[in-house]
Each structure stands twice: as structure tokens, then as C-alpha cells.
Amino acid sequence: MFSMDKYAIIKIGSAQYKVHEGDTLTVDNQNGKVNAEVLLFSDGKETILGDPTVKGASVTIKITGATRGDKIVVGRFKSKSRYRKGRGYRDTLSELLVEKIQMGGKKAEEEKQAAEAPKKVGVAEEKKPIVKAAPKAAAKKTVKKTVKKETK
């Protein structure tokens, strides 16, 4: 099965999952990219609780497929009038494979590089003056008056 040594609690969407390496999850539909936040990391010896996430911990997740959930049937009726309606709904789900749980992986290295990268100094950006548009002049309306001549 799996070893109880290394595990993590992750948050995908609004749900939280306890995952081990090699686990398969079925979650709400993920469009191409899975954004998993690590809330707790444990390697068997030490457990790190995030505030709210564990910095430097990452979980590598791969989308393996898409499925449909169970059908939910909603019906309504009115008694004594032979009125019945039914409607069904099936959720689209994604199947995920947890490939790797690690502390200090690629994400941590990228964050360190971004923090240590020197910012460009001495290059002044030209600030464009704020120009307010003049109010539009009210267009004069020409009103045609029609006068009827009286005939006797």
C-alpha cells in the first residue's frame, strides 16, 4: 500500500485532502492546471503546520483523466393534478495522481531566486502627466417651429 512516513494535507479548491505519494484523488473539475496549497507536511519524524500554508513544501500532482460523477435527480410534483417534472445533473470530475511530496522543491528555489534577484536601479520610468479630458460643450439644439397660417 503506502508508507505512513511521508504525507501532506493539501487544499484544492474549497476541499482538503490527506495525500501520500502515489495516491489517486477524484476532485472537482481542474482545467489543465492544479493549484494545491500545502497546509501540513509530515515526513515521519517532523510535522510542520502551515500558517496558513507551509512555505517551501510542494506537492507534484498530475491530471490523469476526467470522469463524470453520479447522477443527481431532482423532481417536483403537484399533488392531485398529475404534474411531475424531473431534472438530472452530473458533475465533471478530475482524477489526480500525487507524484511527489517534498520540502524545499522547485517552488521554494524559484521563490528564493525571485527574492534575491536585484531590482533594476537607476532606470527611471517616464511618468506621463495625467491629462483630464475637457468637458464636452453642450451642443446647441435647433428647434424648428412650425407655424400654421390661419385661413379664413
N, C-alpha and C positions, 0 to 999 in steps of 0.2 A: 504494500500500500504506500504510505508516505511516512516520512520520519516526523516526529513531533518536535524536532530540534528547531528548524527554522520556519517561521510563519509571520504573516503580517495581517493587519486589519486595514482594508482599503475602503475608500469611498468612491463609488462610481455613480454619478447622477445623484439621487437622493437616498440610495441604499448603501449599506455597509456589509462587507463580506470578510470572513476569515479565510485566508488562502494559504496554501502550501505550494511549493514548486511542483508543477505537473498537474495541478488541479484544472478541472474544466468547469466553467461557470456559464449559466444562462441568465442574461441580464436584458434590460430594456434595449431597444434598438440603438446601436452605436454607428454613426455614419462615417465609416472609414478610419477614424482615429479614436482611441480610448484614452480618456483623461482620468487616471486613477490617482487619488491622493492617498498617501500612506499615513494613517492615523496612529498605528502602533507597529513596532518592529521588534521581533524577538529572534535571537539566534541560538537559543537553548541555554546560554549562560547568562545573558543580559537581556533585559526587556527595556525598550525605550518608548516612552509615551510622548506623543507629539503635543504641541501647543499652538495651533490645532493640528499641524502636520509635523512629521518627523523630517527635519532638514537633513539632506544627504541620503535619505533612503529612497530607493526606487524599485518599482515592480515592472518587469517587462511582460507585456501582455500582447498576445496575437489573436486577431479575429479569425476563427476557423470556419465559421459558417453562419447562416441565418435560418431561423425557423419561425413557425407561427405557433402561437400559444393555443390553449384550449378555447373553444368557442363559448362565449357567454351569451345566453339567450335572454332577452328582456321582453316581457309580454305585458299587454294590458288588455283589459276587457271591461265591458259594462254588463252588469247582470240583467237578465230578463230582456235583453234587446238584441241578442245574437251578434254582438260587436266584439271581435277579437283581432288583435294585431300582434305580430311578433317581429323582433328585430335581433339580428345576431352581430357579434363583434369578435374579432380575433386579433390579438396583439402581435406585432412583429418583434421578434426577439433575436439577440445576437449570442452566438456561442463563442466563448473566450477561452484561451489556453494560457495559463500562468507559466511562463517560461523560466523566469529568474527573479529571485528576491535578493536584493543586495543593498549594502550600506556603502555609500560613497561611490556610486556608479558614475555613468556618463553625465547624468543631470547635475550631480554635485561638482564635477570637474568643469562643466560649462558655466555654472553659477560662479565658481571661483574665478574663472578667466574673465567673466563679464565684470566682476567686482574689481579685479586687479588691473583691468585694461585702462591705460591712461586716457584721460579725456583730452580732446584737442583743445589746446590753449593758444591764444593769440590769433585765432581766426575769428574775426568779428563778423557777425552776420549783419547785413544791412537791414536796418529796420525801416520798413515802409511807413510813411506817415498815414495816419488814419484820416481818410477823407470822407466827410459826411456828404451825402447827396443833398443838393438844394431841393427844397420843397417845390413840387410842380406848381406852376402858375395855374390858377383856375382858368379854364377855358371859358371864353365868353360865349354864351349861348345866344344864338339869334332866334328870335321868336317871330314868326310870321303871324301877322294879324290879318285876319280876313274880315273885310267889311262888306256887308251886303248893302247894295244900294236899294233904297226903297222905290218901288214903282207905284205910281198912282193910277 
